[in-house]
Amino acid sequence: MTLRILISVFLIPGLLGAVPGQDVDSLFSLWKNASGKERTALQKKILGESAGTDRNAEAEVLSAMCSRYMELEDYDAALECALSLLPLREKAADPGKLADCLNELGVICQRKGLLGQAISYMERVYRLDLESADPSGMSSTMNNLAALYLAADQDSTALGYILEAIDIERGNGDRERLAIRLGLASDISLKMGDAEAALDYVEEAYRLDSEDGREVKSAIRLSQKASVLLAQGRGKEAEECILRAVPVLEQARRLTSLAICQNQLGGIYADRGLYKPSAEAYGKALAYASSTGSDYVRKKALGGLWEAQKHLGRTSEALGTLEQYCLLSEKLAEDRVDSAVEDFRVKYETKQKEEEILTQRALGKARLKIIFSLTAVLLLLTGILLISQRTLSIRRRQARTLAGNLEVKNRLLSLVPTVSDAGGSVRLKEIIDDIETMEDVPSLTRREKEVVSLCREGLSNKEIADRLKVSVRTVDAHKANIFKKLGISSTVELVTIASHLEKERGA
């Protein structure tokens, strides 16, 4: 599965051809409203040589622009692109790209404070990661889930996810991703009141980023470290960290991080009673947060600015700021309600789809059982029909044989008075008696009938040989003759036919 790392600023031109940033935005605006050949031509201008088929190109344009807007921290525009991209990814047979799209949606919603929606998207990513068993993808998703649970005040759950992600990255040896996980572990530990653990995590993250030359990430770690130092009452050290971080973040235009740093400075100055620099810092934080659409950071800036203006005696400005703060608080509350509704809807639809899948599987299994049952019944009926035909044939042969026997018996009886020899007369009567006792299939000899009877009892050839006091080879010969006379090929058929004949005689 594709690694879920936001595309850095130096990779964006490669994805968007050689078009400058502002020109790309203009082309994208035209592309959204274009169609046909004009749309295809604009796609090629935006993507350069990487443009593929119409549908693939459309998805790639949206994906590239989403990454660009996320890099610029324009989360409203990024969300619009990602929502347009999602149905295209869902239709395509590429779980990796679908997971990347869902992941971006989760990150965007998190940055906008839409926690319910963000968790819903990340849960879908987590299910895809479980199916693919991809450690890198799992680590990224657990990192994002940890951040979301942290924002949702489920700190213990967040810590469990991030510690597992840290273990994965230590095993993978990816220092950059490990630093990201350690940074989040610091935030979670700080919120849980464990400042010492938080400081250990952030200092390790800072060391990794500094040693590897990641200046912007190092500046972000300094901002995180400042939060820990402030919690420990070390305001002066925290201020030094922030002042070192701000120039790097300004050069890189990391607006959200700058807004967070300025909020920190505003709080530090307010604690010292320096309300003028505090108001200036909060004002900068408000401007940065407003340009990125980061409402939670903006709310904190408004709250700090209102307090600073109030202490400075700027009553009119303070009231205006307070009004903005209240309106934003109401908006965030509404967003949380909408997010909860959306979360419920997504879960309901997911559950409904899962139930439909289970129902279809159950129906499929039921159909297979019915087919197997009908096949078995059909085979049974066919077997019964064949046995009935074989039995009828044998009965007809028996009737013909009995009729012949009766004729022979009558002819022999007519000869008895003519035999003068007493011994010959007795011998002739014995022959006649033998003919009269032939009640089984007339073509079988007495010994063959005995073998049939013992077969019906379920005896093996050896057991039959022991009972009749003959060799097994003799029993085999008798059975071969019986099979030949009855036109059958197995003992099972012999027993079945004999049983049918016995039932008919009983009836």
Secondary structure, 3 states (H helix, E strand, C coil): CCCCCCCCCCCHHHHCCCCCHHHHHHHHHHHHHCCHHHHHHHHHHHHHHHCCCHHHHHHHHHHHHHHHHHHCCCHHHHHHHHHHHHHHHHHCCCHHHHHHHHHHHHHHHHHCCCHHHHHHHHHHHHHHHHHHCCHHHHHHHHHHHHHHHHHCCCHHHHHHHHHHHHHHHHHHCCHHHHHHHHHHHHHHHHHCCCHHHHHHHHHHHHHHHHHCCCHHHHHHHHHHHHHHHHHCCCHHHHHHHHHHHHHHHHHHCCHHHHHHHHHHHHHHHHHCCCHHHHHHHHHHHHHHHHHHCCHHHHHHHHHHHHHHHHHCCCHHHHHHHHHHHHHHHHHHHHHHHHHHHHHHHHHHHHHHHHHHHHHHHHHHHHHHHHHHHHHHHHHHHHHHHHHHHHHHHHHHHHHHHHHHHHHHHHHHHHHHHHCCCHHHHHHHHHHHHHHHCCCCCCCCCHHHHHHHHHHHCCCCHHHHHHHHCCCHHHHHHHHHHHHHHHCCCCHHHHHHHHHHHHHHHHC
